Amino acid sequence: MGYSVTEKILRKNALNFEDFKVGKNIKIRVDQTLTQDATGTMAYLQFQALSCRRVKTKLSVAYVDHNTLQAGFMNADDHRYIKTVAKKHGIYFSKPGNGICHQVHLERFAVPCDVLIGSDSHTPTAGGIGMLSFGAGGFDVACAMAGIPYEIACPKIVKINLIGKLNPCVFAKDIILTILKKLTVKGGVGKIFEYGGEGVKSLSVPERATITNMGAELGATTSIFPSDETTREFLKAQGREEDWVALFADEDAVYDETIDLNLEEITPMVACPHSPDNVKAVDEVKGLKINQVCIGSCTNSSLTDMMQVAHILRGNKVHPDVDLVISPGSRQVLTMLTRSGHLSDMIDAGARILECACGPCIGMGQSPKSGGVSLRTFNRNFLGRSGTKDAKIYLVSPQVAAYSAIKGELLAPPKDVFDFSLFKMPEQFIVNDNMISPPASEEDFDKVIVEKGPNIKDFPIGEPLNENISVKVAIKVSDDITTDHIMPAGAKILPYRSNIPYLSQFCFEVVDSNFPKRAKEFKSCCIVAGLNYGQGSSREHAALVPLYLGVKFVLAKSFARIHKANLINAGILPITFLNEEDYEKIDLEDELEIKNCKQLIKKNEPIFVFNKTKNLKIGVEYALDERQIEIILAGGLLNYIKNSREVC
């Protein structure tokens, strides 16, 4: 029996590949890590708490791409801390303005057949180059840098068999939106999507990366493409042909599931408010009047995307009722747009050119007007993520976005007017890495002083699990609560990502602004939630802030993978209802109790939640492996590592 692409990488990197079986834990040696500045400060504080001198990976890179708006000292201090800690501990540092972490990593660092984890949920972008890439919480990334294997429950491997090729004026974004429409934001939970079939050959590496990037919106563990001649040509154009490795699934590889997708049947698609899986054909929504268009993000900011946008804008003008902003994904992309004249086409049409950074995608500027309609080429359109709570955000391809910006309404570009086949990957990219700072040598370790500004506070550390837990319900939320709901992004909040006490006042602000006050009054509390709790961003602040506010456990119908891991790392017990109907038996401010909790979990025996307010016994379960049980008992990953000396 042959192996899939995923299995071939795991055979190389998994320390216990012989245990590869769905549901069983597997330990994976990590080759590369990445962080971005919104999660990086906390990750490096955690790495330093592990008392390691140098990273143990082949390569680790710290990016600054989220908090680039420096309206005060906070972001600048964070950037200085990240830069100096990176220099000291053997980490490359990508300066502000060099580009979005996933775009730059794809261009300059991603390697087929290796393993990458990053403290950003869209780290699977590198799957477009044939790299097995996982989004994770910052502490998991800190541990990987310290040489500790990354542990996950073995997912199912699903083959998405691409048939045929896309029709003119249909793009990679339409492929992943079609998959989201079919499978929903919960359709990838516990799965790795591996793309194969003849249709793969028609997609460039950046197009593949668009698809693997938004695989995160499916809840997937990761997504990956093979590494073929197209991959080789991309790396050659980047001056990195020596990094190429051929990587294909064996013809007799066995998958847990196969999904056939005929590319010729796909049409331009749009994700409507307020979820990436609320997908319709553009033709169903065409004519929708728009106020704003934002083009960019780690999903759609490649050179090819940008050249095609410029092609649409050339000789045209942005509609007078529309604001158009464009964020190139990297300085490399911006340089090539400038030298080719494409940037002039954008500017002449009336576009505003933003910094090579995440920007509007994470609410860092360009919030729409009240009740505004904004077309965006991003990956998420969660309620309030744009910075305007009542705005309506639609997700489309860059080409649909650019054409709509001219027309003032949602429309797909007509295939008899635009010929996008003219735009191919260049044979050689302009490479300039002078905004990437290498680390100091190990001999200079003691010479590097880590600079830590006054806004950088220590992260909260959990306490060992109590024998009995008695708490009040501080908030009850519905299905599909995202980490944006729990811990919002945006220009107002992001500068305080390294200050948990200050950040805590914004927890659940979009859902219930009284939650922080209520939690502090209760001192010990819990959260009750519906399905897929914690989907979206990997930000571990959505676990660390509740820990700071006294949350002892979260009782949900189900959890998103990364957020569940972050809760465990923080020492917060994640438990699920045995019967989902019991969700209705708990209300806000009910008093809940778990007796003999420590003793029962230590023995891996069943526990029950007793609703003292309603005099009800509720069955729950905790799907934890032996190591996770030990982490919960210890009060979090840091306590567990210090107790077990599982480090350096």
Protein Blocks (a to p, Z undefined) as FASTA:
>chain_A
ZZdfklmmmmmmmmblmlgcghiacddddfbdcddfklmmmmmmmmmmnopabdcbfbdc
dddfklmccfbfklmmmmmmmmmmmmmnopacddehiapfklmmmmmmpcghiacdddbf
klmmmmmnopacddddfklmmmmmnopacddddddddddddehjddehiafklmmmmmmm
mnopmlmgoiacddedjklmmpcfklmmmmmmmmmmnopabdcddddfklmmmmmmnopm
mmpccddddfkbccfbdcdddfklpccdddddfbfklccdfklmgoiacfbdceedjklm
cfklmmmmmmmmgopacdfkbccddddfbfklmmmmmmnommmmmmmnopacddddfklm
nongjiacehiacddfbfbdcehknopakbccddddfklmmmmmmnopacdddfklbcck
lpccdfbdcddfklbccdddfklmmmpccdddfklccddddddddfbdcdddfbdcdehi
afklmmcgdjklmmmmmmmklmmmmgoklmommlmmmmmmnopacddddehihiajfbfk
lmmmmmmnopabdcdfbdcfklmmmmmmnopacdddfblklmmmpcehiacddehklmmm
mnopacddddfknopacdddddddfklmmmmmnopaklmmmmnopaZZ
